Amino acid sequence: MTHACDVADAAAVGVRVTQTPKGLSVIHNSGCAAAIWDRAPRPSFQHWLDNIDPKHLPSTRVTLAPDQVSDALSRSALMCGTPNCPECGMLVDDVSALAMVFADVMDTPFIRLRLDVVTSNACRKFHVDALTVRLICTYRGTGTQYGVSRNDKDPEHVFTVPACAPIILRGSKWPESPSIGLRHRSPPIEGTGETRLLLVIDPVRDINRRTDQILTKIQ
């Protein structure tokens, strides 16, 4: 059984809920396995996004500095045929703002950003990411699901992050690993006709020569 994000329920499984982007820094607090910025999208924006032909949703995978996200995503939207309208600008601005927030919270000079159009059961098993930390925000479709795993079994109680609400999750390489067993997954949607637009941001501490080449191409 799945439940929408609830402040009391979230706290019970080691997830902290904040009403401001700055509050996401709670991820650094001892025993906090994840942090959610509880926000709701503008109805007009969500209606626009939910009704775009999936083939025209913007998608991209880049490694870059946070202040370069806006230009990179604008080019992606143009290449994907995303309608040129105020709502498209809102999406670009919001992804860019989340990139800056995440970089500030994690004190990272570069990020690895993915904006994916998902129609299958990607990452459908409950897991912990094999990295330090990750931000996930589902702009369209069902949000990321999470719960506490006992004895490596699927969680009995599964919670779903609302659309447009970013969640920052600690990975297995975080210096401190809470023992509460928090796991997450992409919701199983294959065969339902649902399309998700998923944003994923990871920190990149050191930029290598290959990344320098990527940055050169997008400038």
Backbone torsions as a table, in degrees:
resi	resn	phi	psi	omega
1	MET	NA	134.9	-179.4
2	THR	-109.0	152.5	-179.5
3	HIS	-131.9	150.3	172.4
4	ALA	-69.9	160.9	-179.8
5	CYS	-61.4	126.8	177.4
6	ASP	-128.7	136.9	-174.8
7	VAL	-57.9	-47.4	-178.3
8	ALA	-65.6	-44.9	179.4
9	ASP	-63.5	-41.9	-179.3
10	ALA	-62.0	-45.7	-179.3
11	ALA	-61.0	-33.4	-178.0
12	ALA	-66.2	-23.3	-179.8
13	VAL	-110.5	20.7	174.9
14	GLY	83.6	16.0	178.5
15	VAL	-106.6	128.6	179.3
16	ARG	-100.9	139.8	-178.9
17	VAL	-113.2	130.1	179.8
18	THR	-122.8	155.0	179.1
19	GLN	-99.4	0.1	-179.1
20	THR	-134.3	153.2	177.5
21	PRO	-63.2	-35.5	179.8
22	LYS	-61.9	-29.7	-178.7
23	GLY	-66.4	-13.2	178.8
24	LEU	-65.1	-15.1	178.4
25	SER	-65.2	-9.3	176.5
26	VAL	-61.6	-16.1	178.7
27	ILE	-58.2	-22.4	180.0
28	HIS	-82.0	-11.3	-178.1
29	ASN	-71.2	144.5	179.8
30	SER	-58.4	132.9	176.4
31	GLY	83.3	-1.4	178.6
32	CYS	-90.3	116.8	-177.9
33	ALA	-90.4	-24.2	-179.4
34	ALA	-160.5	158.6	178.8
35	ALA	-136.6	136.2	-178.9
36	ILE	-119.0	130.9	170.1
37	TRP	-89.7	107.5	-175.8
38	ASP	-80.9	100.0	-179.9
39	ARG	-140.9	158.0	179.6
40	ALA	-119.8	142.8	179.3
41	PRO	-75.1	159.2	172.0
42	ARG	-65.1	134.3	-178.4
43	PRO	-54.1	-39.9	-178.3
44	SER	-67.0	-38.3	177.8
45	PHE	-65.3	-45.9	-178.5
46	GLN	-66.0	-37.8	177.9
47	HIS	-61.9	-43.6	178.5
48	TRP	-61.2	-48.4	-176.0
49	LEU	-66.1	-38.4	-177.9
50	ASP	-71.3	-15.6	-174.9
51	ASN	-112.0	5.3	174.9
52	ILE	-73.0	140.7	171.5
53	ASP	-57.8	124.6	-176.8
54	PRO	-50.1	-31.1	-178.2
55	LYS	-69.6	-12.8	178.9
56	HIS	-106.6	7.2	174.4
57	LEU	-73.3	138.3	-179.7
58	PRO	-69.6	142.0	175.8
59	SER	-145.6	144.4	-178.9
60	THR	-165.0	158.6	173.6
61	ARG	-138.4	113.8	-175.6
62	VAL	-142.9	155.3	170.6
63	THR	-119.1	123.9	-170.7
64	LEU	-165.3	176.0	173.9
65	ALA	-79.0	147.3	-176.6
66	PRO	-54.7	-35.0	-177.1
67	ASP	-76.6	-0.6	176.9
68	GLN	-100.4	-2.2	-175.5
69	VAL	-63.5	-42.2	-176.1
70	SER	-58.2	-48.4	-179.9
71	ASP	-65.0	-42.5	-179.0
72	ALA	-63.8	-42.0	-177.9
73	LEU	-73.8	-33.3	176.8
74	SER	-63.0	-40.4	177.4
75	ARG	-66.5	-38.5	178.7
76	SER	-63.8	-42.6	179.2
77	ALA	-61.9	-40.5	178.8
78	LEU	-64.1	-44.1	-179.0
79	MET	-67.2	-32.2	-178.2
80	CYS	-86.3	-4.6	-180.0
81	GLY	75.4	24.7	176.3
82	THR	-64.7	131.6	-179.0
83	PRO	-52.0	133.5	178.7
84	ASN	-83.4	98.1	-174.6
85	CYS	-151.8	170.1	-179.5
86	PRO	-56.7	-35.6	-179.0
87	GLU	-66.1	-35.5	176.0
88	CYS	-63.6	-41.1	176.3
89	GLY	-62.0	-36.8	178.0
90	MET	-64.6	-39.9	178.7
91	LEU	-64.8	-47.1	179.1
92	VAL	-59.3	-45.4	-179.0
93	ASP	-64.4	-38.2	-176.8
94	ASP	-71.1	-43.8	177.2
95	VAL	-60.7	-41.7	179.0
96	SER	-62.4	-42.5	179.9
97	ALA	-65.4	-40.7	178.2
98	LEU	-64.1	-37.4	177.5
99	ALA	-61.6	-42.1	179.4
100	MET	-68.1	-41.5	178.5
101	VAL	-61.2	-47.6	-178.5
102	PHE	-63.1	-43.9	179.6
103	ALA	-61.7	-37.2	179.0
104	ASP	-70.0	-45.9	-179.4
105	VAL	-62.1	-39.7	-176.3
106	MET	-97.0	-1.6	178.9
107	ASP	51.2	54.9	-179.5
108	THR	-119.5	135.8	-176.9
109	PRO	-78.2	-23.4	-179.1
110	PHE	-135.4	159.0	179.3
111	ILE	-135.3	156.5	170.2
112	ARG	-108.3	119.3	-172.8
113	LEU	-117.4	133.4	173.6
114	ARG	-125.9	129.7	170.0
115	LEU	-120.6	105.8	-171.1
116	ASP	-113.3	142.1	170.1
117	VAL	-95.5	117.2	-171.4
118	VAL	-117.0	128.2	177.4
119	THR	-126.9	2.3	-177.2
120	SER	-122.6	-174.2	-179.3
121	ASN	-87.8	65.4	178.4
122	ALA	-69.8	131.6	177.6
123	CYS	50.4	50.0	-174.3
124	ARG	-78.3	-13.9	178.7
125	LYS	-89.3	142.3	177.7
126	PHE	-65.7	134.3	-173.1
127	HIS	-158.3	173.4	169.3
128	VAL	-117.8	130.7	-178.1
129	ASP	-66.5	140.5	-179.4
130	ALA	-84.7	61.4	176.8
131	LEU	-154.9	-174.9	-176.4
132	THR	-76.5	-52.0	-174.9
133	VAL	-160.5	155.7	-177.4
134	ARG	-150.0	140.9	171.6
135	LEU	-103.1	135.2	177.0
136	ILE	-130.2	133.7	175.9
137	CYS	-139.9	122.3	178.8
138	THR	-96.7	111.8	-178.4
139	TYR	-83.6	-30.6	-179.5
140	ARG	-137.0	136.0	178.7
141	GLY	91.6	-172.0	-177.7
142	THR	-70.0	136.4	-177.4
143	GLY	-78.8	174.4	177.6
144	THR	-58.3	142.2	179.5
145	GLN	-110.2	145.8	-178.9
146	TYR	-146.4	162.7	177.4
147	GLY	-178.2	173.9	-179.1
148	VAL	-94.5	126.8	179.9
149	SER	-95.3	130.2	177.2
150	ARG	-112.5	128.3	178.5
151	ASN	55.3	38.5	177.5
152	ASP	63.3	19.4	175.8
153	LYS	-96.5	160.5	176.6
154	ASP	-61.7	145.9	179.1
155	PRO	-58.1	141.9	176.2
156	GLU	-73.3	-35.6	179.5
157	HIS	-115.5	120.0	-177.0
158	VAL	-112.1	131.7	-179.5
159	PHE	-114.6	147.0	-177.3
160	THR	-116.3	127.6	177.3
161	VAL	-73.4	132.2	-179.2
162	PRO	-63.7	158.9	176.4
163	ALA	-58.7	138.2	176.7
164	CYS	71.9	3.0	177.5
165	ALA	-94.7	112.1	-178.7
166	PRO	-71.9	141.9	172.9
167	ILE	-124.0	133.4	173.7
168	ILE	-105.2	124.5	-176.1
169	LEU	-117.6	133.2	172.4
170	ARG	-70.4	142.7	175.5
171	GLY	-101.4	-177.7	-177.2
172	SER	-68.4	-17.2	-178.9
173	LYS	-96.5	6.6	174.6
174	TRP	-64.3	138.1	-176.5
175	PRO	-54.1	-36.5	177.9
176	GLU	-112.6	129.8	-178.8
177	SER	-115.5	104.9	177.4
178	PRO	-58.6	143.6	-176.8
179	SER	-88.3	11.6	-175.0
180	ILE	-75.3	-15.1	175.4
181	GLY	78.5	32.7	179.8
182	LEU	-68.9	130.0	177.9
183	ARG	-129.2	157.2	177.6
184	HIS	-140.2	167.1	178.9
185	ARG	-156.8	164.2	167.4
186	SER	-80.2	140.9	-179.3
187	PRO	-65.3	141.5	177.9
188	PRO	-72.5	112.2	-176.1
189	ILE	-124.6	-3.7	-176.3
190	GLU	-58.5	132.1	179.6
191	GLY	88.6	-5.0	-178.4
192	THR	-93.4	-15.2	-176.1
193	GLY	84.5	1.4	-179.2
194	GLU	-76.9	144.3	174.4
195	THR	-121.3	130.5	178.2
196	ARG	-110.1	147.0	170.4
197	LEU	-115.9	111.7	-168.7
198	LEU	-116.3	126.9	175.0
199	LEU	-103.6	130.5	176.8
200	VAL	-130.2	130.1	178.8
201	ILE	-129.3	128.3	176.9
202	ASP	-118.7	150.4	176.2
203	PRO	-78.4	147.4	174.5
204	VAL	-128.6	108.5	-176.2
205	ARG	-76.5	-45.4	-175.9
206	ASP	-117.7	130.8	-179.2
207	ILE	-102.6	124.8	-175.8
208	ASN	-98.0	-176.3	-176.4
209	ARG	-62.3	-39.1	-178.8
210	ARG	-63.9	-40.1	178.4
211	THR	-66.6	-36.8	175.9
212	ASP	-56.7	-39.2	179.7
213	GLN	-67.2	-37.9	177.3
214	ILE	-62.5	-45.4	-179.8
215	LEU	-61.8	-39.4	179.6
216	THR	-61.6	-39.7	-177.1
217	LYS	-67.5	-31.8	-175.5
218	ILE	-92.6	-3.9	-179.6
219	GLN	-83.3	NA	NA
